[in-house]
Amino acid sequence: MKSGIDLVVLDMDGTIYGRQFAGGISARVRRAISAVQEAGTPVTIATGRIFDFVRAIAPELGITLPVITAQGAVIGDPVSGEVLHESLIREDDARNVAAWADGEERTTVFYLNSSGGCTRLVQNAPGQGNGSSGWEGWDSSTYDHWFGSPREMHEKLLDVMSAPGVRPLKFITVNDPTLEPDQTGALQKRFGEGIHMSRSHQYLVEGTAPTANKGHGLLRLTERLGIDPERVLAIGDNENDIPMLREAGLAVCMGQATAVVRSEADWVAPTLDEDGVAVALERFVLS
């Protein structure tokens, strides 16, 4: 029997995806996603991760609908690889960010899109003296998990962003609020209306074009599919998910979410470690 939900939209990191699970996603969550699809309700992804990454994951989950990626900057068909929508950061705004990151010696990665939907990752990096690929000194596998790989390492991001024809989708920069204040608001003020800043992880903040967020992505996708957003179940865990939670008819956040995110949710699921997405799908779609 089909539920009153016509579409399920899932965030990845902190919602269904984590390093603690084999293959990144727990067996129970995989089973729940499959059961929802078998019951007749389609499922898709809305994530900060890039289109290339999601295309590799989508077949494992049986996802064939367009996916929302790069914080809503790219909507793409995971089967054909076709980019259906793209929102780019203006080149002068990207150069402003690059100059700041270089001057602050703050580990930052830009994601540059090609016309075919493939993404080039470029990062500023310290010299070889600290033995790490970032100024924080974390092990390389941590940077690879958070930023993606392979990445081009450059002494100065501004040199890359000043080249003609760059097509920046987004950037990620490190901000550990246990060591310094949360920089999201300060960076929003610094970069102005040309950049939309949001926190996507405990240690990371991201910038996109002002029209690129998961809420805009959800509305573009539902319009394309002919689905009423009020009949969408969206599940996320962090502040970058708030625009999506606000647009969905049923908003669920994960149990480890902050109070700010919880205030936007209709229901709080168990945590990622407790298979919260599976519990939510069982409650709202499969029951």
C-alpha positions as CSV (number, residue, x, y, z in Angstrom):
1,M,0.0,0.0,0.0
2,K,1.4,3.4,-1.0
3,S,1.9,6.0,1.7
4,G,0.9,9.7,1.5
5,I,4.6,10.5,0.6
6,D,5.3,10.9,-3.1
7,L,9.0,11.4,-2.8
8,V,11.8,10.8,-0.2
9,V,14.8,13.1,-0.3
10,L,17.8,12.1,1.8
11,D,20.9,14.0,2.8
12,M,24.1,11.9,2.7
13,D,26.8,12.7,5.3
14,G,25.5,12.4,8.8
15,T,22.1,11.2,7.6
16,I,22.8,8.0,5.6
17,Y,26.5,8.1,5.0
18,G,29.4,7.7,7.5
19,R,32.9,6.3,7.7
20,Q,31.9,3.8,10.4
21,F,29.8,1.7,8.0
22,A,31.2,-0.7,5.4
23,G,30.6,0.9,2.1
24,G,29.5,4.1,3.9
25,I,25.9,3.1,4.5
26,S,24.5,0.7,7.1
27,A,22.8,-2.5,6.0
28,R,19.5,-1.5,7.8
29,V,19.4,1.8,6.0
30,R,20.0,0.1,2.6
31,R,17.2,-2.3,3.3
32,A,14.8,0.5,4.3
33,I,15.6,2.5,1.1
34,S,15.0,-0.6,-1.0
35,A,11.7,-1.4,0.7
36,V,10.4,2.2,0.2
37,Q,11.2,2.0,-3.5
38,E,9.6,-1.5,-3.8
39,A,6.5,0.0,-2.1
40,G,6.2,2.5,-4.9
41,T,7.7,5.7,-3.4
42,P,10.8,7.0,-5.2
43,V,13.9,8.1,-3.3
44,T,16.6,10.5,-4.2
45,I,19.6,12.3,-2.7
46,A,20.3,16.0,-1.8
47,T,23.9,16.4,-0.7
48,G,26.9,18.7,-0.6
49,R,28.9,16.1,-2.4
50,I,29.6,16.4,-6.1
51,F,27.7,14.8,-8.9
52,D,30.5,12.4,-9.8
53,F,30.5,11.0,-6.3
54,V,26.8,10.6,-6.1
55,R,26.7,8.9,-9.5
56,A,28.9,6.2,-8.1
57,I,26.7,5.6,-5.1
58,A,23.2,5.9,-6.7
59,P,23.3,2.4,-8.4
60,E,24.0,0.7,-5.1
61,L,20.7,2.3,-3.7
62,G,18.7,1.8,-6.9
63,I,18.3,5.6,-7.3
64,T,17.5,6.6,-10.9
65,L,15.7,9.9,-10.3
66,P,17.7,13.2,-10.7
67,V,19.9,13.9,-7.7
68,I,20.6,17.3,-6.0
69,T,24.3,17.7,-5.5
70,A,26.9,20.3,-4.5
71,Q,24.5,21.9,-2.1
72,G,21.9,22.4,-4.8
73,A,24.4,23.9,-7.4
74,V,24.0,20.8,-9.6
75,I,21.0,18.7,-10.4
76,G,21.9,15.7,-12.5
77,D,20.6,12.5,-14.0
78,P,22.7,9.7,-12.2
79,V,22.0,7.2,-15.0
80,S,23.0,9.3,-18.1
81,G,25.3,11.8,-16.4
82,E,23.4,14.7,-17.9
83,V,23.5,17.9,-15.9
84,L,20.0,19.3,-15.7
85,H,20.7,22.4,-13.7
86,E,23.8,24.3,-12.7
87,S,24.4,27.4,-10.5
88,L,27.9,28.8,-10.6
89,I,29.7,31.2,-8.4
90,R,30.7,34.4,-10.2
91,E,34.3,34.4,-11.1
92,D,35.1,37.7,-9.3
93,D,33.4,36.4,-6.1
94,A,35.5,33.2,-6.4
95,R,38.7,35.1,-6.7
96,N,37.8,37.1,-3.6
97,V,37.3,33.9,-1.7
98,A,40.6,32.4,-3.0
99,A,42.6,35.5,-2.0
100,W,41.1,35.3,1.5
101,A,41.9,31.6,1.8
102,D,45.5,32.1,0.6
103,G,46.1,35.0,2.9
104,E,44.6,33.2,6.0
105,E,46.4,30.0,5.1
106,R,43.1,28.2,5.7
107,T,42.6,24.9,4.0
108,T,40.1,25.4,1.3
109,V,38.9,23.4,-1.7
110,F,37.2,24.8,-4.8
111,Y,35.0,22.5,-7.0
112,L,35.2,23.5,-10.7
113,N,32.6,22.0,-13.1
114,S,33.3,21.0,-16.7
115,S,30.5,21.2,-19.3
116,G,30.2,17.5,-19.1
117,G,29.4,17.4,-15.4
118,C,32.8,16.2,-14.2
119,T,34.3,18.1,-11.3
120,R,37.9,19.3,-10.8
121,L,38.9,19.7,-7.1
122,V,41.6,22.3,-6.4
123,Q,43.0,22.9,-2.9
124,N,45.5,25.3,-1.4
125,A,48.1,23.4,0.7
126,P,51.0,24.1,3.0
127,G,54.5,23.1,2.0
128,Q,55.7,19.6,2.7
129,G,57.1,20.5,6.1
130,N,54.1,19.6,8.2
131,G,53.6,16.2,6.5
132,S,49.9,16.9,5.9
133,S,47.7,18.0,3.0
134,G,46.2,20.8,5.2
135,W,47.3,23.4,7.7
136,E,45.4,21.6,10.5
137,G,47.8,18.7,10.3
138,W,45.1,16.0,10.1
139,D,45.9,12.7,8.4
140,S,45.3,12.6,4.6
141,S,42.5,10.1,4.8
142,T,40.4,12.7,6.8
143,Y,40.9,15.3,4.1
144,D,40.1,12.8,1.4
145,H,36.8,11.8,3.2
146,W,35.6,15.3,3.7
147,F,36.8,17.0,0.5
148,G,36.9,14.1,-2.0
149,S,39.7,12.9,-4.2
150,P,41.7,13.2,-6.3
151,R,42.5,16.9,-5.5
152,E,45.1,19.2,-7.2
153,M,47.3,20.8,-4.6
154,H,48.3,24.4,-5.3
155,E,50.4,26.8,-3.2
156,K,48.0,29.6,-4.1
157,L,44.3,29.1,-5.0
158,L,44.1,32.6,-6.5
159,D,46.5,31.6,-9.3
160,V,44.0,28.8,-10.3
161,M,40.9,31.0,-9.9
162,S,42.4,33.8,-12.0
163,A,42.7,31.6,-15.0
164,P,40.1,32.2,-17.8
165,G,37.1,29.9,-18.0
166,V,37.0,28.5,-14.5
167,R,33.5,27.4,-13.5
168,P,33.2,27.3,-9.7
169,L,30.3,25.4,-8.2
170,K,31.2,25.7,-4.5
171,F,34.1,25.8,-2.0
172,I,34.6,24.2,1.4
173,T,36.8,25.7,4.1
174,V,37.8,24.3,7.4
175,N,36.4,26.0,10.6
176,D,36.8,24.1,13.9
177,P,34.5,25.9,16.4
178,T,36.2,24.2,19.3
179,L,39.4,26.2,18.4
180,E,37.8,29.4,17.0
181,P,34.4,31.0,16.7
182,D,31.9,29.7,14.1
183,Q,32.9,31.6,11.0
184,T,29.7,31.1,8.9
185,G,28.2,34.5,9.7
186,A,31.5,36.4,9.5
187,L,32.3,34.9,6.1
188,Q,28.8,35.6,4.8
189,K,29.3,39.2,5.8
190,R,32.8,39.3,4.3
191,F,31.9,37.8,0.9
192,G,28.5,39.5,0.5
193,E,25.4,38.7,-1.5
194,G,27.4,36.9,-4.2
195,I,28.0,33.9,-1.9
196,H,25.7,31.8,0.2
197,M,27.5,30.4,3.2
198,S,26.3,27.4,5.3
199,R,27.7,24.9,7.8
200,S,27.7,21.4,6.4
201,H,29.8,19.6,9.0
202,Q,31.1,20.1,12.5
203,Y,34.4,21.3,11.1
204,L,33.4,22.6,7.6
205,V,31.6,25.6,6.1
206,E,30.7,25.8,2.4
207,G,30.0,28.6,-0.1
208,T,27.8,28.4,-3.2
209,A,26.1,30.8,-5.5
210,P,23.2,32.6,-3.8
211,T,20.6,30.6,-5.7
212,A,22.2,27.3,-4.8
213,N,20.9,25.5,-1.7
214,K,19.1,22.3,-1.1
215,G,15.7,24.1,-0.8
216,H,16.0,25.6,-4.2
217,G,17.2,22.2,-5.5
218,L,14.2,20.4,-4.0
219,L,11.8,22.9,-5.6
220,R,13.5,22.6,-9.0
221,L,13.4,18.8,-8.8
222,T,9.7,18.6,-7.7
223,E,8.7,21.0,-10.4
224,R,10.5,18.8,-13.0
225,L,8.8,15.7,-11.6
226,G,5.4,17.2,-11.2
227,I,5.3,16.4,-7.4
228,D,3.8,18.7,-4.8
229,P,6.6,19.6,-2.3
230,E,4.0,19.2,0.5
231,R,4.1,15.4,-0.3
232,V,7.9,15.2,0.1
233,L,9.7,13.6,3.1
234,A,13.1,15.2,3.5
235,I,15.7,14.0,6.0
236,G,18.9,15.9,7.0
237,D,21.2,16.6,9.9
238,N,23.0,19.9,9.5
239,E,22.4,23.6,8.9
240,N,22.9,23.3,5.2
241,D,19.8,21.0,5.2
242,I,17.5,23.7,6.7
243,P,16.4,25.2,3.3
244,M,15.3,21.7,2.2
245,L,13.6,20.9,5.5
246,R,11.6,24.2,5.2
247,E,10.4,23.3,1.7
248,A,9.3,19.7,2.3
249,G,5.9,18.8,3.6
250,L,7.4,16.5,6.2
251,A,10.8,17.5,7.6
252,V,12.8,15.0,9.7
253,C,16.2,15.7,11.3
254,M,18.7,13.2,12.7
255,G,19.1,12.8,16.5
256,Q,22.6,14.3,16.5
257,A,21.4,17.5,14.9
258,T,21.9,20.8,16.7
259,A,19.1,22.7,18.4
260,V,18.9,25.1,15.4
261,V,18.3,22.2,13.0
262,R,15.9,20.5,15.4
263,S,13.7,23.6,15.5
264,E,13.1,23.2,11.7
265,A,12.0,19.6,11.9
266,D,8.5,18.0,12.3
267,W,10.1,14.9,13.9
268,V,13.5,14.0,15.3
269,A,14.8,10.6,14.2
270,P,17.4,8.5,16.1
271,T,21.1,9.3,15.3
272,L,23.1,8.1,12.3
273,D,24.7,5.4,14.4
274,E,21.2,4.2,15.4
275,D,20.0,4.0,11.8
276,G,17.7,7.0,12.2
277,V,16.8,7.1,8.5
278,A,15.6,3.5,8.5
279,V,13.5,4.3,11.6
280,A,12.0,7.4,9.9
281,L,11.2,5.5,6.7
282,E,9.6,2.7,8.6
283,R,7.5,5.1,10.6
284,F,6.3,7.5,7.8
285,V,6.4,5.4,4.6
286,L,6.4,1.7,5.4
287,S,4.1,1.6,8.4
